[in-house]
Amino acid sequence: MRRLIFVSMLVTTSALMSSAALAATSTVTLTSTSGNTLTINQSGVGTENSSVSIDNSGSPTPVAGNNMVTVNQIGAPASTLESGVSLVDHDTSTVNVNQVGDPLSTATTISEVSGSRTVAALIDVQQANAQAGLVSTTSSAVSVDNGAGDTVAVIQDANSDALSGVRIDGVGLGLNRVGVLQAAGINLNSLVRISGTENVVDVFQDLGAADATSNVSIAGDRNTGNVLQSAGTLVVSAITVTGNDNGIIVDQVGGTNLNSDIDITGDLNRASVIQKDVDHISVVTILPGNANIVDVAQAGSLQRSEISIAGDANTTTVTQTGGTNSSNVAVTGNTNQTTVNQTDFGHTSLVTILPGIGNIVDVAQAGEIQFSDILIDGDGNIATVRQAGGNNGSDMDVFGDKNQVSVAQDRANNKSMVLLDGPPSSANTILVEQFGVANASNIHLVFSDSNSVTHRQLGVSATASTSMSGSVGNTVTIVQN
């Protein structure tokens, strides 16, 4: 029969004078225990090392944990803080690690929870630099096996060269939660890998300086991932999702050169990217996937959005405000819906449907010097371009049957070009409407039959032209007022 051991232990090591020559080491090892409280305090020592191991694995039923471990380390200048905590087969256990470094200090925490089960564990790691703005290095690694209902929180504050790594391999209904906060530092790196169902990941990087990377990997269903990065340069968020019905939000605010990359494999997933200010890039790839929703909102100038989708019934929305932004959406599949909204000036929109059936494309551009380019290969697709402003251009290439294409342009010096290129390209409907001064509409039919083509121009100095090559049975209507 296994004997349970109940322990309350306090270990304190301190030095009145900071000295790199001083060192403190604490090691606690417990086996088959439950309901323990362990507290380790180390301060003012050049090298502080703490190791706690509680192993409840084995015969015949693992012992419920309900243990509490607290490690407090306060370093001297140029000190090294090291903490390691290992729990095996635990329920409702709590680990708290607090490390406060001084200038040029190094803090490292390794927390591991493993075994056949890890239920409702709480792991809380806090690492801070006592004097903000000075150089210090912190790293935290948290690993949980067979997790269910576990919570991991990592806070790294006022540090340079901060690294946080969290791995949770969940089982069944995961319900695990991960929160990572990295603030007021440079060279911030966060890595989260989680599997299972209904897990939540939150990463917040508040730079105030430069160089931050967040990497989140989610495998499973009904998980939620949120990344918030603010006020920095050279910032990257990379998220990989494999599964169904997951929700992803990336919010990047302030600074320049902020990059978001989301890769999704699965169905019914939702991805939202919000970027503000200057020179940001958003890349979303769904390959393959069905009934996914992608929403990209970029406010500022020199923004770029790239979306690639392979699958059916996906919905994509890109909204860009500011100047000289670009959107590129490539879709392979059927019944997908793509909406691009661009306001202000100098935007470019490229939409490619190749191949596809029953897709809907809607591009709306308001302002000057906008350009829209749409390529469609397939049948029964609908493409609409609306441009309000002057000196805008629209270019459409259509290959297939029974597609509906419409272009509406307002004000002066706009140009529209539509190409129907077959064979086959038949029974398509093309409508170009232009309102204003000195607008031009050009429609070309190549080996395309039984199509309906309409130019409608209201204004002065308008030009409409239709050319055909190897095409028969088409209807062309030109209205100019």
Secondary structure as UniProt FT lines:
FT   STRAND          8..14
FT   TURN            20..21
FT   STRAND          23..31
FT   STRAND          37..55
FT   STRAND          68..91
FT   STRAND          94..101
FT   TURN            103..104
FT   STRAND          106..119
FT   STRAND          122..129
FT   TURN            132..133
FT   STRAND          137..148
FT   STRAND          151..157
FT   STRAND          160..173
FT   STRAND          177..183
FT   STRAND          186..197
FT   STRAND          200..206
FT   STRAND          210..219
FT   STRAND          224..230
FT   STRAND          233..242
FT   STRAND          247..253
FT   STRAND          256..265
FT   STRAND          270..278
FT   STRAND          281..286
FT   STRAND          293..301
FT   STRAND          304..310
FT   STRAND          315..323
FT   STRAND          326..332
FT   STRAND          337..345
FT   STRAND          348..357
FT   STRAND          360..368
FT   STRAND          371..379
FT   STRAND          382..388
FT   STRAND          393..399
FT   STRAND          404..410
FT   STRAND          415..421
FT   STRAND          429..437
FT   STRAND          440..446
FT   STRAND          452..460
FT   STRAND          463..469
FT   STRAND          475..480
//
